[in-house]
Amino acid sequence: MISNIKKKKVIIIPRPGLRSKAQARKKLSTPGNQNVTHYWRRKPKRVSCAICKRPLQSIPRLRPAKMVKTQKTARRANRMKSGRYCAKCLQTLIKETVWNQ
């Protein structure tokens, strides 16, 4: 009698905020031998130079909420237009503007 009863597979659906593929996820096994899924927000891609498209050196890869909490000097290099151009491209831009005046 007991062997005829079929076991039903329980499907656990994540809450609505975690159903999106915007979150990175990883399946883990806890010390209590439960299988759980850990979710976290993905890191944004590196900021690149507007001219040569190389990644900028001094700008960290942080989400906007964490970027606001960091110090202003840690967010960018201490030169003009540092969040838009790399050092080489900025140097050539400055030289061209001086020569064209």
C-alpha positions as CSV (number, residue, x, y, z in Angstrom):
1,M,0.0,0.0,0.0
2,I,2.7,2.4,0.9
3,S,4.8,1.6,-2.1
4,N,2.0,2.7,-4.5
5,I,2.1,6.3,-3.3
6,K,4.1,8.5,-5.7
7,K,6.3,11.2,-4.3
8,K,5.5,14.6,-5.7
9,K,8.4,16.8,-6.7
10,V,8.3,20.2,-5.0
11,I,9.2,23.1,-7.3
12,I,10.3,26.2,-5.4
13,I,9.7,29.3,-7.4
14,P,11.8,32.4,-6.5
15,R,10.2,35.6,-5.5
16,P,9.2,37.9,-8.3
17,G,12.2,40.2,-7.9
18,L,14.6,37.4,-8.4
19,R,13.0,35.8,-11.5
20,S,14.8,38.2,-13.8
21,K,18.1,37.2,-15.5
22,A,19.6,40.5,-14.5
23,Q,20.8,38.9,-11.3
24,A,23.8,36.5,-11.4
25,R,23.0,33.2,-9.6
26,K,24.9,30.3,-8.2
27,K,23.5,27.0,-6.8
28,L,25.2,26.1,-3.5
29,S,24.9,23.3,-1.0
30,T,24.7,24.5,2.6
31,P,26.4,22.7,5.6
32,G,22.9,21.4,6.5
33,N,22.8,19.7,3.1
34,Q,20.2,21.9,1.5
35,N,20.5,23.1,-2.0
36,V,20.0,26.9,-2.2
37,T,20.5,29.5,-4.9
38,H,22.4,32.7,-4.1
39,Y,21.6,35.8,-6.2
40,W,23.7,39.0,-6.6
41,R,23.7,41.9,-9.0
42,R,26.1,41.8,-11.9
43,K,29.0,44.2,-12.1
44,P,28.8,46.8,-14.8
45,K,31.3,46.7,-17.7
46,R,34.4,48.8,-17.6
47,V,34.2,52.4,-18.6
48,S,36.1,53.0,-21.9
49,C,37.7,55.9,-23.6
50,A,35.5,57.8,-26.0
51,I,38.2,58.0,-28.7
52,C,40.3,54.8,-28.6
53,K,37.8,52.5,-26.7
54,R,40.4,51.2,-24.3
55,P,39.2,50.7,-20.7
56,L,40.0,53.6,-18.3
57,Q,42.4,52.8,-15.6
58,S,41.3,54.7,-12.5
59,I,37.5,54.2,-12.6
60,P,36.2,51.2,-10.5
61,R,33.5,48.8,-11.7
62,L,30.7,49.5,-9.2
63,R,27.0,49.8,-9.4
64,P,25.7,53.4,-9.2
65,A,24.5,53.0,-5.5
66,K,27.9,52.0,-4.4
67,M,29.7,54.5,-6.6
68,V,27.9,57.3,-4.8
69,K,29.2,56.0,-1.4
70,T,32.8,56.0,-2.5
71,Q,35.0,59.0,-2.1
72,K,35.2,61.5,-5.0
73,T,38.9,60.9,-5.5
74,A,38.4,57.2,-5.7
75,R,35.8,57.5,-8.4
76,R,38.0,59.1,-11.0
77,A,41.5,60.4,-11.7
78,N,42.4,63.9,-10.6
79,R,42.7,65.5,-14.1
80,M,40.2,67.2,-16.3
81,K,37.9,65.0,-18.4
82,S,39.3,61.9,-16.6
83,G,36.0,59.9,-16.7
84,R,35.7,60.3,-20.5
85,Y,39.2,60.1,-22.1
86,C,42.3,58.0,-21.3
87,A,45.6,59.8,-20.5
88,K,47.1,59.4,-24.0
89,C,44.0,60.7,-25.9
90,L,43.6,63.6,-23.5
91,Q,47.2,64.6,-24.0
92,T,46.7,64.6,-27.8
93,L,43.4,66.6,-27.4
94,I,45.1,69.2,-25.3
95,K,48.0,69.5,-27.8
96,E,45.6,69.9,-30.7
97,T,43.6,72.6,-29.0
98,V,46.7,74.6,-28.1
99,W,48.2,74.3,-31.6
100,N,44.9,75.3,-33.3
101,Q,44.5,78.5,-31.3
